[in-house]
Amino acid sequence: MIDLTINEKQLAKTVKRCQERGILLPTFAQMKNPELIPTAIRSDLKNIGLWDVHPRNLYRITWKNEPLSQGGDFIGVNYMEIPSQITGVKARIIALVGKWFPTGAHKVGASYGCLAPRLITGQFDPTSQKAVWPSTGNYCRGGAYDSALLGCESIAILPEEMSQERFEWLSRIAGEVIPTPGCESNVKEIFDKCWELRNTRGDDIVIFNQFDELGNHLWHYDVTGNAMLEVLNANMDEKDNFAGVLLSSGSAGTLGSGDFLKEKYPDLKVAAAEALQCPTLLNNGFGGHRIEGIGDKHVPWIHNARTTDMVVAVDDEVTIRLLRLFNEPVGHEYLAEQGVSSEIIGQLDLIGISGIGNLIGAIKFAKYYELTQNDIVMTVFTDSMELYGSRIKELKAERGQYCHDNAVADYEMAQNINIDNMLELDYYAKKRIHNLKYYTWIEQQGKDLKELNSQWYDSKNYWGSIHKMVPQIDALIEEFNKKILG
């Protein structure tokens, strides 16, 4: 359960801080449906940029921001459908687009889902404590941004091999940026740094670990899940079938939306994607990879393995080659020759590296199940190329100028993605994945073994009780805002 025990003394201090800075908090209901946001706040947003460090931008934590960098209002869910000329499959692949969140990635929502319960209960003191955000990239960016909006200090922790753009942006927003050894899959090193901070800084910090904070799961269950449902309702008719949702394992936060969708579509298959170079879910494997934003070599505490039906391993070399095809001028020219519309080509920069990985996973999923034009697969494009321009330059230096022959070869590769390194999960395969949590969370991180067993043996009650907390959290947020307004 998410702890909602209230510390009245600290809560009063937090309310005072928010009064002084004009800070109000959005509810889950408002993040799902911005039409519920007060008119005065929507009016304020007309003069505020999407990435501005302004407390009103807390209300832009939604999938429904108008796609404008300055002064946008709210529209329907931001999404795009990738045509068969690119995917090579008949099935419709539709993805939510994360670029139009503040910070350019939906992780700002996941971090809010972890932070808000601590604020409204007085479990975190924004006036004296630093918020620590351990991450493989976008989550610590989102957490540092949320912290800045609240006027509190933050510490961002992420692997040293993440993109230059991430570090440059964090250096301007976070009070402290700590690079840890390795790449995306070096998550233990992040956890080790958290223990070091606990031991050296004590009560001066509060750690919001995306891999074990159930608020991450809950935000995606409720907000992302409902956004996907809206997109489906707008795109499905009687002849269509919602076949599955493909999401990267990462912190397992977005997989929470799969829990929500399974309640609406019981036959739905939820597939978890990971890098082939670090096949932890597939076969207990390990290694480094280049699909930025995915953390591996462990199973996150918040991953509900019971509802995961398939594991799809994605070769990071395929991802990197498509990165160039989708973003080099020569690649655009060749895609146009293959019948891809100028509208779609103009939107390919909405897909960051992990988004390309998700697209590849969705293609593999569609091919594995021999899906037809009446089938829909959903996925998520976490962020955009706004965060990876340096990677294009690095690839050019490493591999040379991108030419027509490269585009031909990369397009052919995309059309012939195969169904290797995939695993349908039966009861014991799911349990194997769940059991991997023991080594990270019980032995290393000191979690309760009883809770680990409850996640599996009392799965419906454990996860169901968390999912039922949204109205309770929203009621506390509304009460918190009333205190701020006096």
C-alpha positions in Angstrom: 0.0 0.0 0.0 1.0 3.6 -0.5 1.4 5.1 3.0 -1.1 7.9 3.6 -0.4 8.3 7.3 -0.6 12.1 8.0 2.0 14.1 9.9 -0.1 17.1 10.8 2.8 19.2 12.0 4.8 18.8 8.9 1.7 19.0 6.7 1.1 22.5 8.1 4.6 23.6 7.1 4.1 22.2 3.6 0.8 24.0 3.2 2.5 27.3 4.3 5.2 26.8 1.7 2.6 26.2 -1.0 0.7 29.3 0.1 3.8 31.4 -0.1 4.6 30.2 -3.6 1.1 30.0 -5.0 1.3 26.2 -5.5 -1.8 24.0 -6.0 -1.7 20.3 -6.8 -3.6 18.5 -9.6 -5.7 15.5 -8.8 -5.6 12.2 -10.7 -9.1 13.1 -12.0 -7.7 16.4 -13.5 -4.7 14.7 -15.0 -7.1 12.2 -16.7 -9.6 14.9 -17.7 -8.1 18.5 -17.8 -11.6 19.8 -18.4 -11.9 19.6 -14.6 -9.1 22.1 -14.1 -10.3 25.4 -12.8 -10.7 28.1 -15.5 -8.4 30.5 -13.7 -5.5 28.0 -13.8 -6.1 27.2 -17.5 -6.1 31.0 -18.1 -2.7 31.3 -16.3 -1.2 28.5 -18.5 -1.8 30.6 -21.6 1.2 32.7 -20.6 3.4 29.9 -19.5 5.8 27.8 -21.7 5.5 24.0 -21.6 8.9 23.6 -20.0 8.9 26.7 -17.8 9.7 26.2 -14.2 6.3 27.5 -13.0 4.1 25.8 -10.4 1.1 26.0 -12.7 2.8 23.5 -15.0 1.9 20.8 -12.5 -1.4 21.0 -14.2 0.2 20.0 -17.5 1.0 16.6 -16.2 -1.4 15.0 -18.6 -1.4 13.1 -21.9 -3.7 15.8 -23.3 -1.6 18.9 -23.6 -2.0 20.9 -26.8 1.2 20.2 -28.8 2.6 23.7 -28.4 5.8 24.8 -26.6 4.1 28.0 -25.3 0.7 28.8 -23.9 -1.1 25.6 -25.1 -4.5 24.5 -23.7 -5.7 20.9 -23.6 -7.0 18.7 -26.4 -7.5 14.9 -26.7 -4.8 12.4 -26.0 -1.6 12.9 -27.9 -0.9 9.7 -30.0 0.2 8.6 -33.4 -0.4 5.5 -35.6 2.6 4.1 -37.4 1.6 2.9 -40.9 2.3 -0.5 -42.4 4.7 1.1 -44.9 7.1 1.4 -41.9 6.1 -1.6 -39.7 5.6 -4.2 -42.4 2.6 -5.6 -40.6 -1.1 -5.4 -41.2 -2.0 -4.8 -37.6 -2.5 -1.2 -36.5 0.2 0.0 -34.1 -0.8 3.0 -32.1 1.4 4.8 -29.5 0.8 7.5 -26.9 3.2 10.4 -27.5 5.1 11.6 -24.4 6.9 14.7 -26.0 4.1 17.1 -24.9 4.6 16.7 -21.2 6.8 19.2 -19.4 10.4 18.0 -19.7 9.4 16.3 -22.9 8.7 12.9 -21.4 5.8 11.2 -19.5 8.0 10.3 -16.6 7.2 13.7 -15.1 3.8 12.1 -14.3 5.3 9.0 -12.8 7.5 11.2 -10.5 4.5 13.2 -9.5 2.6 10.0 -8.6 5.4 9.3 -6.2 5.8 12.8 -4.8 2.2 13.9 -4.3 1.3 11.3 -1.6 4.3 12.4 0.5 3.4 16.1 0.2 -0.3 15.8 1.0 0.4 13.6 4.1 3.4 15.7 5.4 5.8 12.8 4.9 8.2 15.0 2.9 9.4 18.5 4.0 10.1 20.6 0.8 11.5 23.4 3.0 14.4 21.4 4.5 14.7 18.0 2.8 16.1 17.2 -0.6 14.2 14.9 -2.9 16.4 12.2 -4.4 15.5 10.8 -7.8 17.4 7.7 -8.8 16.7 6.8 -12.4 18.1 5.7 -15.8 17.2 9.0 -17.3 13.7 10.6 -17.7 12.3 9.9 -14.3 15.0 11.9 -12.5 14.4 14.7 -15.0 10.7 14.6 -14.1 11.4 14.4 -10.4 13.9 17.3 -10.5 11.4 19.4 -12.5 8.5 18.6 -10.1 10.9 19.5 -7.2 11.8 22.8 -8.9 8.1 23.7 -9.3 7.7 23.2 -5.5 10.8 25.2 -4.7 12.6 22.4 -3.1 16.1 21.0 -3.6 16.6 17.8 -5.6 19.3 15.3 -6.3 19.3 13.5 -9.6 21.1 10.1 -9.9 21.6 8.5 -13.3 24.2 6.4 -15.2 27.1 8.4 -16.6 26.6 7.0 -20.1 23.2 8.6 -20.6 22.8 11.3 -23.3 24.6 14.6 -23.0 21.2 16.4 -23.3 20.0 14.9 -20.1 23.0 16.0 -18.1 23.0 19.5 -19.5 19.3 20.0 -18.7 19.7 18.5 -15.2 22.6 20.8 -14.5 20.2 23.7 -14.8 17.3 22.2 -12.8 18.5 19.8 -10.1 20.5 21.1 -7.2 22.9 18.2 -7.5 23.5 15.7 -10.3 25.3 12.4 -9.5 26.5 10.2 -12.4 26.9 6.5 -11.5 29.1 4.0 -13.4 27.8 2.3 -16.5 24.9 2.5 -18.9 21.1 2.0 -18.8 21.4 -1.5 -17.3 23.6 -0.5 -14.4 20.7 0.0 -11.9 22.4 -1.6 -8.9 25.0 1.2 -9.0 22.2 3.6 -8.7 20.8 1.7 -5.7 24.2 1.6 -4.1 24.5 5.4 -4.4 21.1 5.7 -2.7 22.3 3.7 0.3 25.4 5.8 0.5 23.2 8.9 0.7 21.0 7.4 3.3 24.0 6.6 5.4 25.7 9.9 5.0 22.8 12.4 4.9 20.1 10.7 7.0 16.9 12.6 7.4 18.0 15.5 5.2 16.9 13.5 2.2 13.9 11.5 1.0 14.5 8.9 -1.8 11.8 8.5 -4.4 12.9 5.3 -6.1 10.9 4.7 -9.3 11.6 1.0 -9.1 9.8 0.5 -5.8 7.5 3.5 -5.4 4.0 2.2 -6.0 2.9 5.7 -6.9 4.7 5.1 -10.2 2.6 2.0 -10.9 -0.6 3.8 -9.8 -0.1 6.9 -11.9 0.3 4.7 -15.1 -2.5 2.4 -14.0 -5.0 5.3 -13.7 -3.7 8.1 -16.0 -1.9 6.3 -18.8 -4.4 3.4 -18.7 -7.4 5.8 -19.1 -5.5 7.7 -21.9 -5.0 4.4 -23.8 -8.7 3.5 -23.3 -9.8 6.8 -24.8 -7.6 6.3 -27.8 -9.0 2.8 -28.3 -12.6 4.0 -28.0 -11.8 6.6 -30.7 -10.2 4.1 -33.1 -12.1 0.8 -32.7 -15.3 -0.3 -34.2 -17.2 -3.6 -34.0 -14.9 -5.5 -36.3 -11.7 -4.5 -34.4 -9.8 -6.4 -31.8 -7.5 -5.0 -29.1 -4.8 -7.6 -29.2 -2.3 -6.3 -26.8 -0.1 -3.6 -25.3 3.7 -3.7 -25.6 5.7 -1.7 -23.0 9.3 -1.6 -22.0 10.1 -3.1 -18.6 12.3 -0.2 -17.4 10.9 0.7 -13.9 7.8 -1.3 -14.9 5.7 1.8 -14.3 4.0 1.9 -17.7 3.2 -1.8 -17.3 0.7 -0.6 -14.7 -1.5 0.6 -17.6 -1.6 -3.0 -18.7 -3.3 -3.9 -15.4 -5.9 -1.3 -16.0 -6.6 -2.4 -19.6 -6.9 -6.0 -18.6 -9.8 -5.1 -16.4 -11.5 -3.7 -19.5 -10.3 -6.4 -22.0 -9.7 -9.7 -20.1 -8.3 -11.4 -23.2 -5.7 -8.7 -23.8 -2.0 -9.7 -23.8 0.5 -7.5 -22.0 4.0 -7.8 -23.4 7.1 -6.5 -21.6 10.0 -5.4 -23.9 13.6 -5.3 -22.9 17.0 -5.1 -24.6 18.3 -8.4 -26.1 21.7 -7.4 -24.9 20.4 -7.5 -21.3 17.7 -10.3 -21.3 16.8 -10.4 -17.6 13.1 -11.2 -18.0 13.8 -13.5 -21.0 16.3 -15.8 -19.4 17.8 -14.2 -16.3 20.5 -12.6 -18.4 22.6 -9.5 -18.0 24.7 -7.1 -20.0 24.9 -3.5 -21.3 22.8 -1.9 -24.0 22.0 1.3 -25.9 18.2 1.6 -25.5 18.3 4.6 -23.3 15.7 4.8 -20.5 15.3 1.1 -19.8 16.8 -0.2 -16.6 17.7 -3.9 -16.4 19.5 -6.7 -14.6 16.7 -6.7 -12.0 12.9 -7.0 -11.8 11.4 -3.8 -10.3 9.4 -4.2 -7.1 6.4 -2.6 -8.8 6.3 -5.0 -11.7 3.1 -7.1 -11.4 4.5 -10.3 -13.0 1.1 -12.0 -12.8 -0.3 -9.8 -15.5 2.6 -10.0 -17.9 1.9 -12.5 -20.7 5.0 -12.2 -22.9 8.6 -11.0 -22.9 10.0 -9.5 -26.1 13.7 -8.9 -26.4 14.7 -6.1 -28.8 18.1 -5.9 -30.4 19.6 -2.5 -29.7 21.4 -2.5 -33.0 18.0 -2.6 -34.8 16.9 0.4 -32.6 20.0 2.4 -33.4 19.8 1.8 -37.1 16.1 2.9 -37.2 17.1 5.9 -35.2 19.2 7.0 -38.2 16.6 6.0 -40.8 13.9 8.0 -38.9 16.0 11.1 -38.4 18.5 11.5 -41.3 17.4 13.5 -44.4 18.4 10.6 -46.7 16.3 8.3 -44.5 13.3 10.6 -44.9 13.7 10.7 -48.7 13.8 7.0 -48.9 10.8 6.5 -46.7 8.9 8.9 -48.9 9.8 6.8 -51.9 8.3 3.8 -50.1 4.9 5.6 -49.8 5.3 6.9 -46.2 3.3 10.2 -46.0 5.0 13.5 -45.4 2.8 13.9 -42.3 4.2 10.7 -40.7 7.8 11.5 -41.7 7.3 14.9 -40.1 6.3 13.2 -36.9 9.1 10.6 -36.6 11.1 12.9 -34.4 8.4 12.3 -31.8 9.9 8.9 -31.2 12.9 8.7 -28.9 15.3 5.7 -28.6 13.1 3.8 -26.2 10.1 4.6 -28.3 11.8 3.0 -31.3 12.5 0.0 -29.1 8.8 -0.2 -28.2 7.8 0.1 -31.9 10.1 -2.8 -32.7 8.7 -4.8 -29.9 5.1 -4.1 -31.1 6.1 -5.3 -34.6 7.5 -8.5 -33.2 4.3 -8.9 -31.2 2.1 -8.4 -34.2 4.1 -10.9 -36.3 4.2 -13.5 -33.5 0.4 -13.6 -33.2 -0.1 -13.2 -36.9 -2.3 -10.2 -36.4 -4.5 -8.7 -39.1 -5.7 -5.3 -40.2 -8.5 -5.7 -37.6 -6.1 -6.0 -34.7 -4.7 -3.1 -32.7 -1.5 -3.0 -30.6 -0.9 -0.2 -28.2 2.5 1.1 -27.0 4.1 4.3 -25.7 6.7 6.7 -27.1 8.1 7.9 -23.8 10.1 10.9 -25.2 11.3 12.4 -28.5 14.5 13.1 -30.4 14.7 16.4 -28.5 16.8 14.4 -26.0 19.1 12.5 -28.4 20.5 14.9 -31.0 24.0 14.2 -29.6 23.5 10.5 -30.4 22.9 11.3 -34.1 26.2 13.2 -34.2 28.0 10.3 -32.4 26.6 7.8 -34.8 27.8 9.9 -37.7 31.3 10.1 -36.3 31.3 6.4 -35.5 29.7 5.0 -38.7 30.1 7.8 -41.3 27.7 9.8 -43.3 24.2 8.3 -43.7 23.7 7.5 -47.4 21.1 6.0 -49.7 22.5 2.5 -49.3 22.2 2.7 -45.5 18.6 3.8 -45.8 17.8 0.9 -48.2 19.4 -1.6 -45.9 17.8 -0.2 -42.7 14.3 -0.1 -44.3 14.7 -3.7 -45.5 15.7 -4.7 -42.0 12.6 -3.0 -40.5 10.4 -4.8 -43.0 11.9 -8.1 -42.0 12.0 -7.9 -38.2 11.5 -11.5 -37.0 10.0 -13.2 -34.0 13.2 -14.5 -32.3 13.9 -14.0 -28.6 10.3 -13.9 -27.5 8.7 -15.9 -24.8 5.0 -16.5 -23.9 4.7 -16.8 -20.2 2.9 -19.6 -18.5 2.3 -19.7 -14.7 5.8 -20.8 -13.8 7.5 -18.5 -16.3 5.7 -15.6 -14.7 6.7 -16.9 -11.2 10.3 -17.2 -12.3 10.3 -13.5 -13.2 8.6 -12.6 -9.9 11.1 -14.7 -7.9 13.9 -12.7 -9.3 12.8 -9.8 -7.2 14.1 -11.6 -4.1 17.7 -11.1 -4.9 17.4 -7.3 -5.5 14.7 -6.4 -3.1 14.9 -8.7 -0.1 18.6 -9.5 0.0 19.9 -6.1 -1.1 17.2 -3.5 -0.4 15.7 -4.9 2.8 12.1 -5.3 1.6 9.7 -7.6 3.5 9.5 -11.2 2.3 5.8 -11.3 3.3 5.0 -8.5 1.0 6.9 -10.2 -1.9 4.8 -13.3 -1.3 1.6 -11.2 -1.1 2.4 -9.7 -4.5 2.2 -13.2 -6.0 -0.1 -15.4 -3.8 -2.5 -12.6 -2.9 -2.1 -10.8 -6.2 -5.7 -9.5 -6.7 -6.0 -8.1 -3.2 -2.4 -6.7 -3.2 -2.5 -4.8 -6.5 -6.3 -4.2 -6.3 -6.0 -2.4 -3.0 -3.4 -0.1 -4.5 -5.6 0.6 -7.6 -8.5 1.6 -5.3 -6.4 4.3 -3.7 -7.0 7.0 -6.4 -10.2 8.4 -4.9 -8.5 8.5 -1.4 -5.5 10.3 -2.8 -7.6 12.7 -4.8 -9.7 13.6 -1.6 -6.5 14.4 0.2 -5.2 16.5 -2.6 -8.5 18.5 -2.7 -8.3 19.0 1.1 -4.6 20.1 0.8 -5.6 22.6 -1.9 -8.4 23.9 0.3 -6.0 24.6 3.1 -3.7 26.5 0.7 -6.5 28.7 -0.5 -7.7 29.2 3.1 
